[in-house]
Amino acid sequence: MDKWNIGWIGLGVMGKSMVSHFISNGFKVFINTRTKEKAYELINKGAIYCDGVDELVLKSNIIFTMVGFPEDVEDVYFSNNKIIDTIQNLNKGELDLKDINLEKEFLEKSGKKKIFIDMTTTKPSIAKKIYNELNSLNCGFLDAPVSGGDVGAKNATLSIMVGGDKNIFEFVKPYFEIIGKNIVYQGESGSGQNTKMCNQIVIAGTMIGVCEALIYAYKAGLDIEKVLFSITKGAAGCWTLDNLAPRIIRGDFNPGFFVEHFVKDMGIALEEASRMNISLPGLALVHQLYISLKAQGDGKLGTQALYKALKRLNNIS
């Protein structure tokens, strides 16, 4: 596998671990984030910090973005001196490439000047908008949201759902394999984001089931750890029970995935469902519970903090 220069924008709960895998595999990695302090750990490991998105784009061949909200995605791609503006200026000859020979070789092998991969969970419509704009500039774009949380990011076992051109997917698949295990091409641009919505719908239903089961076990006076040992081995067994239920028992509500981000994801899924004229009442209920959790000031906690909202609802101290 050719080791093209990697660019990475956004260093949240999962991003740091994902970048670390590229560094440990010998890649030259350029990073940018709004809060430079978040980058120090990676800089010490060998990552190169870029003060601006434009600088990172010019130095990198394959650029990953993983930011928080749809508006953040639009900002990093469409604002002045950000991604598309930089590519447009590059095409006009107003900017100099940092390594012309490397860029020429990349274009020859990939068929694109640069390839961008957005791993944020965002709106399918935004993915399609970015794809169309970058495609017109002879750059590749994939929407590739992930599932697996902080554990999957640390262990490089993420599930990656990819939308965009199949030939671009095949070209970058070895790079996905550095950070994930279950990597599936879903179809045209936006398909990765729509698949992630399916993932989040399942998680929402599973999470409320797990939290309600723990509330029931508590009120029934059961030994919750024994309950978990039993039900994780049967038909109820799932990732949430294995990974998040033990955290709930320990009172550990630190984020593997933020409540406020999950509220955003469910909102997107409900918006898309409305556009398709389908009703998802279960998702709507869980969404409202998470909104109440966020309103209580718990937006920065992990999604397992839904347990706290259900405790309040049931007057459990």
Salt bridges, closest charged atoms under 4 A:
ASP2 OD2 - LYS109 NZ 3.15
GLU41 OE2 - LYS45 NZ 3.68
GLU55 OE2 - LYS59 NZ 2.73
ASP72 OD1 - ARG34 NH1 3.39
GLU74 OE2 - LYS129 NZ 3.26
ASP75 OD2 - LYS82 NZ 2.81
GLU103 OE2 - LYS114 NZ 2.87
GLU105 OE2 - LYS109 NZ 3.50
ASP150 OD1 - ARG247 NH2 3.32
ASP252 OD2 - ARG250 NH2 3.83
GLU260 OE2 - LYS300 NZ 2.71
ASP265 OD1 - LYS264 NZ 2.78
GLU271 OE2 - LYS123 NZ 3.67
GLU272 OE1 - ARG275 NH2 2.90
ASP298 OD1 - LYS308 NZ 3.71
ASP298 OD2 - ARG312 NH2 3.47
